[in-house]
Amino acid sequence: MKNKRLMILTLALVSYSITLPVQAESWWKKGAGILNALTGGSSVAEPGVSEIGAAFKEALRIGSEQVTAQLGKTDGFNKDPAIHIPLPEQLNSVKQVLAKIGLSGPVDTLEMKMNRAAEVATPKAKKLFVDAIKAMTFDDVLAIYKGPADSATQYFREKMSPSLMKEMTPIVDSSLAEVGAVKAFDTVMNKYDALPFVPKVESDLTGHVVNKAIDGIFYYMAQEEKAIREDPRRQTTALLKRVFGK
């Protein structure tokens, strides 16, 4: 029975490797080598199939923790041009009007405080990543192996986006008030509304910040996944050393 199971797993690996992308090639070669050892190709004790899957999940867990730590600190969003959260599109006209009369300062303050709200809310994503990774099946891991370079990120985005939206919305809502963004918004709109002949403008600050924060999280998760694919050994837990170490 054991030999039959190992034979099936070996055949599965061969069939998946036909369509494997270049980015995952080093991962797969290591896994195939371990399976070869399990089927009698080596007398050295090697990690089992379940341990290989656990190692990749461990690498993704560490990667997600690094992303949420990076973005969840002061200026994690605000000073990063790749994910800095701009004003909602509806407020661009407000910004232009106020800039013409030398009142752009309150608008700049509002934009900074919106990014602060995202930084406060981002650590909430850490537990959601951990839960999504724990729920991964071995089939999920195989699909990620043979998928594009950001297939793990796509998996997380599909599984986590509704939960992230639900969990982060009340935090962003409260943190917008806590960091002074709501007050800054009121200041901007009071100055704008006091001007003659300007059109009425409405904007959902909370929804805008939540959506942009989620975009930023997955932007960096894709970068982290790429790094993990290129060299999973760069992480240093005992499990990763055992599976990926030379």
PEUR-V514672 format. One record per pair of residues at least 12 apart in sequence whose C-alpha atoms are under 10 Angstrom apart, sorted by the first residue. I is the first residue (numbers start at 1). GAP is how many residues later the second one is. Records with the same first field share a line. If there is no record, write none. Layout:
I=GAP  GAP
This chain:
2=37
3=35  36  37
4=35
5=34
6=29  30  32  33  43
7=28  29  31  32
9=23  26  40
10=21  22  25  26  28  29
12=130
13=15  16  18  19  22  129
14=14  18
16=12  126  127  129  130
17=12  15  128  129
18=128
19=126  127  128
20=123  124  125  126  127  128
21=124  125  126  127  128
22=124  126  127  207  208
23=122  123  124  125  126  127  203  204  205  206  207  208
24=120  121  122  123  124  125  202  204  205  206  207
25=120  121  204  205
26=203  204  205  206  218
27=25  29  118  201  202  203  204  205  217
28=114  117  118
30=22  213  214  215  216
31=16  17  18  21  22  212  213
32=17
33=13
34=12  13  14  15  18  209
35=12  13  14  17
46=196  197
47=192  195  196  197
48=195
49=89
50=88
51=188  189  191  192
52=86  89  187  188  190  191  192
53=83  84  85  86  87  88  89  190
54=79  80  82  83  84  87  185  186  189
55=177  182  183  184  185  186  187  188  189
56=77  85  89  172  173  176  183  184  187  188
57=73  75  76  77  78  79  80  81  84  183
58=72  75  76  174  177  179  181  182
59=165  166  169  170  173  174  175  176  177  178  180  181
60=69  70  73  92  93  161  164  165  168  169  172  175
61=65  66  68  69  70  71  72  73
62=67  68  162  166  173  174  175
63=66  157  158  159  160  161  162  164  165  172
64=61  62  63  64  65  66  69  89  153  154  156  157  158  160  161
65=58  60  61  62  64  65  156
66=60  154  155  158
67=55  56  58  59  149  150  151  152  153  154  155  156  157
68=51  53  54  55  56  57  58  59  61  149  150  152  153
69=50  53  54  56  57
70=49  52  53  147  150
71=12  47  48  49  50  51  52  142  145  146  149
72=44  45  46  47  48  49  50  51  52  53  54  145
73=43  45  46  47  49  50
74=41  42  43  44  45  46
75=37  40  41  43  44
76=39  40  42  43  44  46  140
77=35  37  38  39  40  41  42  45  135  136  139  140
78=33  34  35  36  37  38  39  40  41
79=33  36
80=136
82=134  137  138
83=32  129  130  131  132  133  134  136  137
84=27  28  30  31  34  128  129  132
85=26  27  28  29  30  31  33  123  124  125  126  127  128  130  131
86=22  24  25  26  28  29  122  123  126
87=20  21  23  24  25  27  28  116  118  121  122
88=23  114  115  116  117  119  120  121  124
89=114  119
90=111  112  113  114
91=16  97  98  110  111  112
92=15
93=99  105  106  108
94=13  94  95  97  98  99  104  105  106  107
95=12  13  93  94  97
97=95  98  101
98=90  91  93  94  97
103=85  88  89
104=84
105=83
106=78  79  80  81  82  83  85
107=77  78  80  81  82
108=76  80
109=71  72  75  76  79
110=66  69  70  71  72  73  74  75  76  77  78
111=70  73  74
112=67  68  69  72
113=62  63  64  65  66  67  68  69  70  71  72
114=58  61  62  63  65  66  67  68  70  71  91  92  94  95  96  99
115=61  64  66  94  97  98
116=56  59  60  62  63  64  65  93
117=54  55  56  57  58  59  60  61  62  63  64  89  92  93  96
118=50  53  54  55  57  58  88  91  92  93  94  95  96  98
119=53  56  94
120=48  51  52  54  55  56  58  59
121=46  47  48  49  50  51  52  53  54  55  88  89  92
122=42  45  46  49  50  88  91  92  94  95
123=45
124=40  43  44  47
125=35  38  39  40  42  43  89  92
128=28  31  32  33  35  36  39
129=27  28  30  31  35
131=29
132=23  24  25  27  28
133=19  22  23
135=24
136=19
140=12  15
143=12
145=84
149=73  74  76  77  80  81
150=68  69  71  72  73  74  75  76  79
151=71  74  75
152=69  70  73  74
153=64  65  66  67  68  69  70  71  72  73
154=64  67  68
156=62  65
157=57  58  60  61  64
160=54
161=50  53  54  57
164=46  47  49  50
165=42  45  46  48  49
166=44
167=43
168=38  39  41  42  43  45  46
169=37  38  40  41  42
170=36  40
171=35  39
172=33  34  35  36  37  38  41
173=32  33  34  36  37
174=32
175=31
176=29  30  33
181=24
182=23  24
185=18  20
189=12  13
231=13
232=12  13
233=12  13
